């Protein structure tokens, strides 16, 4: 039986900020997010045994690699401690968390700092789109193609329309509802990128100058944001968490822990994914497998034991797929959960109460860490205006590339 790994809290930056315009570097972002995390948790840098950094493309956006070394520069108390940087495209933050968790389970360390960071607004949108293309098979799927990822996730929508004989205009309305829910949820989140933006379902359904087509069936309102941001979580062994609880007047059972996790990798080419799933029940079988692995490790039946989901809505089509892959509906029936309001903020199983990637923002390497932090907030009842009442178990799904890397966490308390 696996050892429990507890989450002691953390911090995220305001995802609406443009750090390049402020003239601030990725080191400034690391300094600020660590300052906030230590203040929020009342931990001390001296107590941290190891630091894991999730980052996708610092070497492209900022000409800065070796971000484990950069993180060690935060404090003299970090010097000499083991650090590492993890990359798995948009799932980089979750991979960093997985590796930190594994080290605690192995008994190597008692307190890990996991930081996800990405500074993306350092380049124009076309250059940024090309950088993001390296999360696909660049030579085959992205080179010379403007904004390759909207096109790839537009094709995911094509698969649904073709495989389940859906009408384009009806499918578009379901995607519009997903977008509208995420924007609406973001208005409750004081650190969401789009909290002050105008959006409505009517707007998301429209096409024109204010909602132009980006790629294939993907419109502007179907897309997650280009975001600067960082997030930190602290993972702890049961021994450290027990001592922390006593020190701060808490009960150990009040501290959330990682109940389950799943990690599966699909072939990187989107065409290979489609071919592989052609004769199966699920459009994204490896995503489904990661979710089922997490349920099994958490010792729960399935989605009926989950109170909310923070899912990877890099595009509305990825959230559409997640709805059924989590088990809210059968294959090809995600529209039923949308029609019945199941995923809405007041629904049976709210999706992305934080606003998700579309509403809260998507600093690529930080997203997986931010999702876990938001799950922690939900389970501890500290999510403020976007709190899901009575949340006990919250699932996260973080994907890299066109659902190539799939990482699921289930965060909860007994």
Number of C-alpha atoms within 10 A of each C-alpha: 4 10 14 19 25 27 23 23 23 29 25 24 22 19 25 20 16 17 20 15 9 8 8 12 14 23 16 12 20 26 16 17 24 25 15 18 23 18 13 13 16 13 16 11 16 12 14 19 18 21 23 26 31 35 32 31 26 18 12 16 18 16 8 13 15 13 23 19 17 17 23 20 15 18 13 10 14 20 14 10 12 13 22 19 24 22 19 23 25 32 32 31 36 36 31 28 27 19 16 27 24 15 17 21 18 11 10 13 19 21 27 25 24 30 34 34 33 26 28 26 19 17 15 9 14 12 15 17 19 19 21 23 23 19 23 23 16 17 10 9 20 22 15 12 14 17 20 24 27 25 19 22 26 22 20 23 25 18 16 20 16 11 12 12 10 14 10 14 10 12 18 21 18 21 27 22 23 28 31 25 25 27 31 24 26 29 22 20 21 18 19 26 27 24 21 13 12 10 16 16 19 11 16 22 20 16 13 10 8 12 16 13 16 19 18 14 19 25 25 19 30 30 21 23 22 21 24 27 31 32 34 30 26 24 27 27 23 19 13 17 25 17 12 20 16 11 9 10 8 14 12 17 12 13 21 25 25 24 25 23 23 23 22 19 16 19 16 18 18 21 12 12 19 17 11 15 14 14 9 11 11 18 24 24 19 23 29 22 20 24 30 23 19 25 25 16 17 20 12 17 11 16 21 12 15 22 22 28 28 27 25 29 29 27 27 29 27 22 23 24 24 23 26 21 26 24 16 20 15 14 17 21 16 20 19 16 19 19 12 11 17 17 23 23 22 13 16 17 25 22 31 32 33 35 31 30 30 30 31 32 29 29 28 32 34 33 31 35 32 33 28 31 24 29 30 30 21 28 27 19 16 13 20 12 14 22 21 24 13 11 20 21 25 30 29 27 28 28 28 27 25 25 28 25 25 29 29 31 32 26 27 27 19 10
